[in-house]
Amino acid sequence: MKLNYIKTYLAVVILSFGMTSCLDDLDQTPLDPDSSTELDVFANEQEAKGALAKLYAALALTGQEGPAGNPDIGGIDEGTSQFTRMHYTHQVLTTDEAVVGWGDPGLPDFHAMSWGAGNDFVTGLWFRLAQEVSFTNSFIDKAGQLDSQEVTHFIAEARFLRAYAYSVLLDVYGDVPIVTQVSAELPTQSSRVEVFNFVESELLDLVAGLKEPGANEYGRVDKAAAWALLSRMYLNAEVYTGTPRYNDAVTYSEMVINSSYQINMNDANGNGTAYDELFLADNDTNGAQNEFIFPVRFDGINSRTYGGTTFLIHGATGGDMDPSALGINGGWDGMRTTKALVEKFQASQYDADGYPIAWSDKRAMFYTTDHSYEIGVIPNAFQDGYAVVKFSNLKSDGTRGSDDTFTDTDLALIRLSEVYLNYAEAVLRGGGGDTGTAVNLINELRTRAYGDASGNINTSSLTLDFILDERARELYWEGFRRTDLIRYDLFTTGNYLWPFKGGVPTGTSVPSYRKLFPIPTDAMVANPNYVQNPGY
């Protein structure tokens, strides 16, 4: 893969996003005499495929050398800056799904909902997403000069990755600049509505260039990915634009549901559920891959990072837990969950103090030994709050991944289960569709979760509140919770409190402007055209 040209070309594009201060080592010459030039990178179809790989890799990796040493982005710890790790910080740590005991400057502010525009993590996610936009713009421009049907597919994939990056930018920051070509001019922000319209139009247009569902290599997107992202966008359209689009959410959910993707029911390790296969080190081959519409791929030998599932597994391990039980060599004593998430699952066994320690719903993957149900303070000891053992570096046969530090476990950014839940919620919100179908889809997920039909529901149980809780049960720690709570008007209000929401042990409401993160100070300084989000 020819990375050096792309890194050099990024310097010009990133300027237009207003972020030069956080780019590291971006000179205008190759890094060594043997480095490839722009002409080499796009000389033919095979070379262009190597450049396409960098667009996908930019969501998984952090630099040019592996886990650390030559970062794409400077000004922030390289491992911390990895995309899915930054996304988790914004989408999960701000909610009832997780707390973290680390006291890194700015990190406790997320669960306390007290971040500011100078927060390193707020800044880091902005930069990481802008980098992806920059990479994709560069690729689209240069690959378009090749006359090849396969390269046409490559370009459609690059446009999807750009649209995905913008879907996160509009969700997290609101008004952001739309940059689609290389330019040194400083752009102005587009409104959140304009960004939504851009992402929608891109997805509707690019889908024709994508391969049919299931026809692409595992890890690369196809038509179903575009339909699924549209389903997600339309479900949240009322938040983003003020106009509900639940009928469109139903339509595009149906297109994905009727495609070749399937809910994984392959209980490869024989423990009574196929749910945990989704989060094991062989989830690219154990059946989970049939459910993964858009995964980020990780490999303990060839794609090392301190983010991704390495972060999710090591960071969630500590205290007296046995790291080898999760296929790793040690824990980082980091993230745990709050009782508010645990309470979403119906308990089947309690300890002597009346706290739940076992559940019929096998999605409740918590480590409770010597852990308190209640959380005392934050930052805190690792044993405060139940640990989460959802992600593992073990394979279905019980052997560990290729390395016990850097994990092999892939992470789905879009999987079919989400689309099932999108459909059910959109139906309940008046988007058409069929209630009976929605119940059947939910029961398919719950049959997998319970190992039988004992957890199935009927039509009368299918309510919006139930769907919100079911999304938590099915998708926790996968990066959805903040967006879901905002859609239900529960993120900032006092209508739903969880431990230490707003920095208060029992939880409290926070100002509504916290539904968006601020434009980072560094970006505001670099681009005087930007207008800060209200409240910051």
Disulfide bonds with the S-S distance in Angstrom:
none
